[in-house]
Amino acid sequence: MPYPAAPDRARDRTHALSVMCVLAIASVVIAILGATPARVSSSELMGDERTPGDAAFIASHRGGAATAPENTLPAVTAALDAGFEYVEVDVALTADRHPVLMHDKSVDRTTDGRGRLASLTLAEVRALDAGSWFDAVYAGTPVPTFTEFLDVLVAADARAIVELKGGWDAAAIDAAVAEVAARSLERRIVFASFDARTLALTAAESEVLSRLLILKHLPSDVVSAVAESGARGVVVSRKAVLARPGIVDELHAVGARVVVYTLNSDTQWDAVTALGVDGIVTDDPHTLSEWQSAYARP
C-alpha cells in the first residue's frame, strides 16, 4: 500500500489530536456533572461554633407549639412568619408507610382520634382534627404530610431539624430523602434520630443530607460516636450537658455542633449559653429571642 503524502499525514495527526482534545474536555465535563455534591458543613447548616456567652440559634419546637397546635402547618408557619430561621418537627410513619408530622406513638393527645399512628392509614390520619384540642380557632386542622411541610419550608427559605420517630426502613428513608432532594433542600434540612440504624440508612441514601444524633444521656466516648456515625453533632438533654460541661468544647474540637432540648426558662437558657452550646430547641422562641438580645452576645 502506498504511503500517504506528508500533508495527509499531518492532517491525520491534527484530526487525531482534535478528537483527543474533544474527548478529554467531554470527560472533564462528565466528571464535573456526575460528581457527588459536597456534604453540608456544620458551619453552613448551623453557623460557626459558639463560644461561652454567644447566642445560640433558636429552633422552634414542634413547629411552633406555643402559638398553634404542635406539628401542624399553622404552627410551622407562625414560627417562620415570626422570623425564626429554624423549626424542629417530628415525622413518623403511618400504617401504609407515609410520613406525617406527629410526635406521639398514638394520635390520642393531639387529635380527635384514637389509636397508634402505626396502625392507621394515611387516609385515616388525614381525616382527623389536629387543631381543636389546642383552640377552637384551629378546628379542622389536619395532620400534615412530610411533603406539605417541605413545601412550606421551601417557600419560607428556612431550615429545619427533622426528628425521625420510630422505626424507619430503607424504602421509607429513600422516599423521604427523594422528597427533600426534589425540592433542593438537602442543604437546609438535618435529619435527627435516637435510632443509630435510621441515621445509617439516611447516610446510605444521601451523601449530602446532614444528620444529628439525639441523646438523652451522653455515652462515655460521644466524640467517637459522632465521628463514626458521620453526624454533624448531637441534640442532647440539658441535664446531660450540665453533667459534662466539657463535652461542648470536645465536640467543637472535631467540628461537631451541640443542640440542647427543650429549654423554656431563662435559668435554663443562661446555664447552657454560658457553656457555648450552638442551638437551643424551645417552645417559647419569642421570649428566648428577647432574652438573648438582653443577655447573650449576638
Beta strands, then each sheet from edge to edge (+ up, - down):
strand 1: 57-60
strand 2: 86-93
strand 3: 99-101
strand 4: 159-164
strand 5: 189-193
strand 6: 210-215
strand 7: 233-237
strand 8: 257-261
strand 9: 279-282
sheet 1: 3+ 2- 1- 9- 8- 7- 6- 5- 4-
end
